[in-house]
Amino acid sequence: MKASNRLYRLIILLMALAILGCSEQPDQSKGAATSEPEGLTAGKIRSVSILPENPTPETALEANFLIRGDRPERLSFQWLRNGNPVPGAIESLLPRNSFRKGDFISVRVQGKWPGGKSDTAESETIVIGNSVPYVKSVSFDPAPAGTKDDLKAVVSGNDQDGDRVDFFYEWSVNGEPIGDQDGPVLPSTYYQRGDAVEVAVTPTDGTDVGNTVRGRTNIGNTAPEIVSTPPEIIMTQGSYNYEVQAEDADGDPIRFSLEGDTPRGMTIDARTGLVKWQVKLPDEEITYVFEVLAEDSEGETYSQTVTLRLVPQQVEVEGSPTE
């Protein structure tokens, strides 16, 4: 009797456990309706940074970020300058010239996922650095230069920040450095005709040193120059003599000639420059305008204009040089 009672109780216990186990099984159809779609994980913006690492006003900025989980449905951006939103700056790129040296820049990124989930992250603040000044080109004045011309380096450059830019000059002639000249002008005493002159120009804004740009030129021929003036007035009839004097910086030989409305019978010695004319005063006033030319062996010419006025009792002469 006792054994049968134990067996009965055991059967009752097993039936209860079986009923309890059936009641705890999940409802598979109900769980599929509320579970997340296959492959979808919680989205989150992991980190945000700004590229490049050391920006200047001449470089555009880009928001660099990492997302954990599925891609969001939508991303939005807001750039901040000195803590304030930059108007219209809602893309992943912030164009150059949207900020200045010394500005504090950060970017805020927001992502939105299905189901209304969102996440926002902001980058660390960066400081816009100094723009390096640069030299665009180097030219010379005059161009071409002669042996009597002081040579000036004309520099084209810029600084994006508007800082004052100073330039360092390094001159050389035929490859030999000129150590005692560091300004923009090289005196003519340092070169001769045919020499190759070079200058290296380097900019600095006091913070950074920019690129070095070189300019090169060859020294050309210098035209001769007439340094004498014709007689101002001849009071009486007789011989008119004018000894033209000219100089050539290159030491070239000079030939002289006359052009224009010269009086009949007037001559000039091509080698010495002596002008001769036998004056005969007219009954009425006559004016002559002509040129005295001095030409060197390289074909360079200097011209002096002579205005000669004859009146019945005297001859007046005016002289003015032109090149």
Secondary structure as a PSIPRED ss2 file (coil, helix, strand):
# PSIPRED VFORMAT (PSIPRED V4.0)

   1 M C   1.000  0.000  0.000
   2 K H   0.000  1.000  0.000
   3 A H   0.000  1.000  0.000
   4 S H   0.000  1.000  0.000
   5 N H   0.000  1.000  0.000
   6 R H   0.000  1.000  0.000
   7 L H   0.000  1.000  0.000
   8 Y H   0.000  1.000  0.000
   9 R H   0.000  1.000  0.000
  10 L H   0.000  1.000  0.000
  11 I H   0.000  1.000  0.000
  12 I H   0.000  1.000  0.000
  13 L H   0.000  1.000  0.000
  14 L H   0.000  1.000  0.000
  15 M H   0.000  1.000  0.000
  16 A H   0.000  1.000  0.000
  17 L H   0.000  1.000  0.000
  18 A H   0.000  1.000  0.000
  19 I H   0.000  1.000  0.000
  20 L H   0.000  1.000  0.000
  21 G H   0.000  1.000  0.000
  22 C H   0.000  1.000  0.000
  23 S H   0.000  1.000  0.000
  24 E C   1.000  0.000  0.000
  25 Q C   1.000  0.000  0.000
  26 P C   1.000  0.000  0.000
  27 D C   1.000  0.000  0.000
  28 Q H   0.000  1.000  0.000
  29 S H   0.000  1.000  0.000
  30 K H   0.000  1.000  0.000
  31 G H   0.000  1.000  0.000
  32 A H   0.000  1.000  0.000
  33 A H   0.000  1.000  0.000
  34 T H   0.000  1.000  0.000
  35 S C   1.000  0.000  0.000
  36 E C   1.000  0.000  0.000
  37 P C   1.000  0.000  0.000
  38 E C   1.000  0.000  0.000
  39 G C   1.000  0.000  0.000
  40 L C   1.000  0.000  0.000
  41 T C   1.000  0.000  0.000
  42 A C   1.000  0.000  0.000
  43 G C   1.000  0.000  0.000
  44 K E   0.000  0.000  1.000
  45 I E   0.000  0.000  1.000
  46 R E   0.000  0.000  1.000
  47 S E   0.000  0.000  1.000
  48 V E   0.000  0.000  1.000
  49 S E   0.000  0.000  1.000
  50 I E   0.000  0.000  1.000
  51 L E   0.000  0.000  1.000
  52 P C   1.000  0.000  0.000
  53 E C   1.000  0.000  0.000
  54 N C   1.000  0.000  0.000
  55 P C   1.000  0.000  0.000
  56 T C   1.000  0.000  0.000
  57 P C   1.000  0.000  0.000
  58 E C   1.000  0.000  0.000
  59 T C   1.000  0.000  0.000
  60 A C   1.000  0.000  0.000
  61 L E   0.000  0.000  1.000
  62 E E   0.000  0.000  1.000
  63 A E   0.000  0.000  1.000
  64 N E   0.000  0.000  1.000
  65 F E   0.000  0.000  1.000
  66 L E   0.000  0.000  1.000
  67 I E   0.000  0.000  1.000
  68 R E   0.000  0.000  1.000
  69 G C   1.000  0.000  0.000
  70 D C   1.000  0.000  0.000
  71 R C   1.000  0.000  0.000
  72 P C   1.000  0.000  0.000
  73 E C   1.000  0.000  0.000
  74 R E   0.000  0.000  1.000
  75 L E   0.000  0.000  1.000
  76 S E   0.000  0.000  1.000
  77 F E   0.000  0.000  1.000
  78 Q E   0.000  0.000  1.000
  79 W E   0.000  0.000  1.000
  80 L E   0.000  0.000  1.000
  81 R E   0.000  0.000  1.000
  82 N C   1.000  0.000  0.000
  83 G C   1.000  0.000  0.000
  84 N E   0.000  0.000  1.000
  85 P E   0.000  0.000  1.000
  86 V C   1.000  0.000  0.000
  87 P C   1.000  0.000  0.000
  88 G C   1.000  0.000  0.000
  89 A C   1.000  0.000  0.000
  90 I C   1.000  0.000  0.000
  91 E C   1.000  0.000  0.000
  92 S C   1.000  0.000  0.000
  93 L E   0.000  0.000  1.000
  94 L E   0.000  0.000  1.000
  95 P C   1.000  0.000  0.000
  96 R C   1.000  0.000  0.000
  97 N C   1.000  0.000  0.000
  98 S C   1.000  0.000  0.000
  99 F C   1.000  0.000  0.000
 100 R C   1.000  0.000  0.000
 101 K C   1.000  0.000  0.000
 102 G C   1.000  0.000  0.000
 103 D C   1.000  0.000  0.000
 104 F E   0.000  0.000  1.000
 105 I E   0.000  0.000  1.000
 106 S E   0.000  0.000  1.000
 107 V E   0.000  0.000  1.000
 108 R E   0.000  0.000  1.000
 109 V E   0.000  0.000  1.000
 110 Q E   0.000  0.000  1.000
 111 G E   0.000  0.000  1.000
 112 K E   0.000  0.000  1.000
 113 W C   1.000  0.000  0.000
 114 P H   0.000  1.000  0.000
 115 G H   0.000  1.000  0.000
 116 G H   0.000  1.000  0.000
 117 K C   1.000  0.000  0.000
 118 S E   0.000  0.000  1.000
 119 D E   0.000  0.000  1.000
 120 T E   0.000  0.000  1.000
 121 A E   0.000  0.000  1.000
 122 E E   0.000  0.000  1.000
 123 S C   1.000  0.000  0.000
 124 E C   1.000  0.000  0.000
 125 T C   1.000  0.000  0.000
 126 I E   0.000  0.000  1.000
 127 V E   0.000  0.000  1.000
 128 I C   1.000  0.000  0.000
 129 G C   1.000  0.000  0.000
 130 N C   1.000  0.000  0.000
 131 S C   1.000  0.000  0.000
 132 V C   1.000  0.000  0.000
 133 P C   1.000  0.000  0.000
 134 Y E   0.000  0.000  1.000
 135 V E   0.000  0.000  1.000
 136 K E   0.000  0.000  1.000
 137 S E   0.000  0.000  1.000
 138 V E   0.000  0.000  1.000
 139 S E   0.000  0.000  1.000
 140 F E   0.000  0.000  1.000
 141 D E   0.000  0.000  1.000
 142 P C   1.000  0.000  0.000
 143 A C   1.000  0.000  0.000
 144 P C   1.000  0.000  0.000
 145 A C   1.000  0.000  0.000
 146 G C   1.000  0.000  0.000
 147 T C   1.000  0.000  0.000
 148 K C   1.000  0.000  0.000
 149 D C   1.000  0.000  0.000
 150 D C   1.000  0.000  0.000
 151 L E   0.000  0.000  1.000
 152 K E   0.000  0.000  1.000
 153 A E   0.000  0.000  1.000
 154 V E   0.000  0.000  1.000
 155 V E   0.000  0.000  1.000
 156 S E   0.000  0.000  1.000
 157 G E   0.000  0.000  1.000
 158 N E   0.000  0.000  1.000
 159 D C   1.000  0.000  0.000
 160 Q C   1.000  0.000  0.000
 161 D C   1.000  0.000  0.000
 162 G C   1.000  0.000  0.000
 163 D C   1.000  0.000  0.000
 164 R C   1.000  0.000  0.000
 165 V C   1.000  0.000  0.000
 166 D E   0.000  0.000  1.000
 167 F E   0.000  0.000  1.000
 168 F E   0.000  0.000  1.000
 169 Y E   0.000  0.000  1.000
 170 E E   0.000  0.000  1.000
 171 W E   0.000  0.000  1.000
 172 S E   0.000  0.000  1.000
 173 V E   0.000  0.000  1.000
 174 N C   1.000  0.000  0.000
 175 G C   1.000  0.000  0.000
 176 E E   0.000  0.000  1.000
 177 P E   0.000  0.000  1.000
 178 I E   0.000  0.000  1.000
 179 G C   1.000  0.000  0.000
 180 D C   1.000  0.000  0.000
 181 Q C   1.000  0.000  0.000
 182 D C   1.000  0.000  0.000
 183 G C   1.000  0.000  0.000
 184 P C   1.000  0.000  0.000
 185 V E   0.000  0.000  1.000
 186 L E   0.000  0.000  1.000
 187 P C   1.000  0.000  0.000
 188 S H   0.000  1.000  0.000
 189 T H   0.000  1.000  0.000
 190 Y H   0.000  1.000  0.000
 191 Y C   1.000  0.000  0.000
 192 Q C   1.000  0.000  0.000
 193 R C   1.000  0.000  0.000
 194 G C   1.000  0.000  0.000
 195 D C   1.000  0.000  0.000
 196 A E   0.000  0.000  1.000
 197 V E   0.000  0.000  1.000
 198 E E   0.000  0.000  1.000
 199 V E   0.000  0.000  1.000
 200 A E   0.000  0.000  1.000
 201 V E   0.000  0.000  1.000
 202 T E   0.000  0.000  1.000
 203 P E   0.000  0.000  1.000
 204 T E   0.000  0.000  1.000
 205 D C   1.000  0.000  0.000
 206 G C   1.000  0.000  0.000
 207 T C   1.000  0.000  0.000
 208 D C   1.000  0.000  0.000
 209 V E   0.000  0.000  1.000
 210 G C   1.000  0.000  0.000
 211 N C   1.000  0.000  0.000
 212 T C   1.000  0.000  0.000
 213 V E   0.000  0.000  1.000
 214 R E   0.000  0.000  1.000
 215 G E   0.000  0.000  1.000
 216 R E   0.000  0.000  1.000
 217 T E   0.000  0.000  1.000
 218 N E   0.000  0.000  1.000
 219 I C   1.000  0.000  0.000
 220 G C   1.000  0.000  0.000
 221 N C   1.000  0.000  0.000
 222 T C   1.000  0.000  0.000
 223 A C   1.000  0.000  0.000
 224 P C   1.000  0.000  0.000
 225 E E   0.000  0.000  1.000
 226 I E   0.000  0.000  1.000
 227 V C   1.000  0.000  0.000
 228 S C   1.000  0.000  0.000
 229 T C   1.000  0.000  0.000
 230 P C   1.000  0.000  0.000
 231 P C   1.000  0.000  0.000
 232 E C   1.000  0.000  0.000
 233 I E   0.000  0.000  1.000
 234 I E   0.000  0.000  1.000
 235 M C   1.000  0.000  0.000
 236 T C   1.000  0.000  0.000
 237 Q C   1.000  0.000  0.000
 238 G E   0.000  0.000  1.000
 239 S E   0.000  0.000  1.000
 240 Y E   0.000  0.000  1.000
 241 N E   0.000  0.000  1.000
 242 Y E   0.000  0.000  1.000
 243 E E   0.000  0.000  1.000
 244 V C   1.000  0.000  0.000
 245 Q C   1.000  0.000  0.000
 246 A E   0.000  0.000  1.000
 247 E E   0.000  0.000  1.000
 248 D C   1.000  0.000  0.000
 249 A C   1.000  0.000  0.000
 250 D C   1.000  0.000  0.000
 251 G C   1.000  0.000  0.000
 252 D C   1.000  0.000  0.000
 253 P C   1.000  0.000  0.000
 254 I E   0.000  0.000  1.000
 255 R E   0.000  0.000  1.000
 256 F E   0.000  0.000  1.000
 257 S E   0.000  0.000  1.000
 258 L E   0.000  0.000  1.000
 259 E E   0.000  0.000  1.000
 260 G E   0.000  0.000  1.000
 261 D C   1.000  0.000  0.000
 262 T C   1.000  0.000  0.000
 263 P C   1.000  0.000  0.000
 264 R C   1.000  0.000  0.000
 265 G C   1.000  0.000  0.000
 266 M C   1.000  0.000  0.000
 267 T E   0.000  0.000  1.000
 268 I E   0.000  0.000  1.000
 269 D C   1.000  0.000  0.000
 270 A C   1.000  0.000  0.000
 271 R C   1.000  0.000  0.000
 272 T C   1.000  0.000  0.000
 273 G C   1.000  0.000  0.000
 274 L E   0.000  0.000  1.000
 275 V E   0.000  0.000  1.000
 276 K E   0.000  0.000  1.000
 277 W E   0.000  0.000  1.000
 278 Q E   0.000  0.000  1.000
 279 V E   0.000  0.000  1.000
 280 K C   1.000  0.000  0.000
 281 L C   1.000  0.000  0.000
 282 P C   1.000  0.000  0.000
 283 D C   1.000  0.000  0.000
 284 E C   1.000  0.000  0.000
 285 E C   1.000  0.000  0.000
 286 I E   0.000  0.000  1.000
 287 T E   0.000  0.000  1.000
 288 Y E   0.000  0.000  1.000
 289 V E   0.000  0.000  1.000
 290 F E   0.000  0.000  1.000
 291 E E   0.000  0.000  1.000
 292 V E   0.000  0.000  1.000
 293 L E   0.000  0.000  1.000
 294 A E   0.000  0.000  1.000
 295 E E   0.000  0.000  1.000
 296 D E   0.000  0.000  1.000
 297 S C   1.000  0.000  0.000
 298 E C   1.000  0.000  0.000
 299 G C   1.000  0.000  0.000
 300 E C   1.000  0.000  0.000
 301 T E   0.000  0.000  1.000
 302 Y E   0.000  0.000  1.000
 303 S E   0.000  0.000  1.000
 304 Q E   0.000  0.000  1.000
 305 T E   0.000  0.000  1.000
 306 V E   0.000  0.000  1.000
 307 T E   0.000  0.000  1.000
 308 L E   0.000  0.000  1.000
 309 R E   0.000  0.000  1.000
 310 L E   0.000  0.000  1.000
 311 V E   0.000  0.000  1.000
 312 P C   1.000  0.000  0.000
 313 Q C   1.000  0.000  0.000
 314 Q E   0.000  0.000  1.000
 315 V E   0.000  0.000  1.000
 316 E E   0.000  0.000  1.000
 317 V E   0.000  0.000  1.000
 318 E E   0.000  0.000  1.000
 319 G E   0.000  0.000  1.000
 320 S E   0.000  0.000  1.000
 321 P E   0.000  0.000  1.000
 322 T E   0.000  0.000  1.000
 323 E C   1.000  0.000  0.000
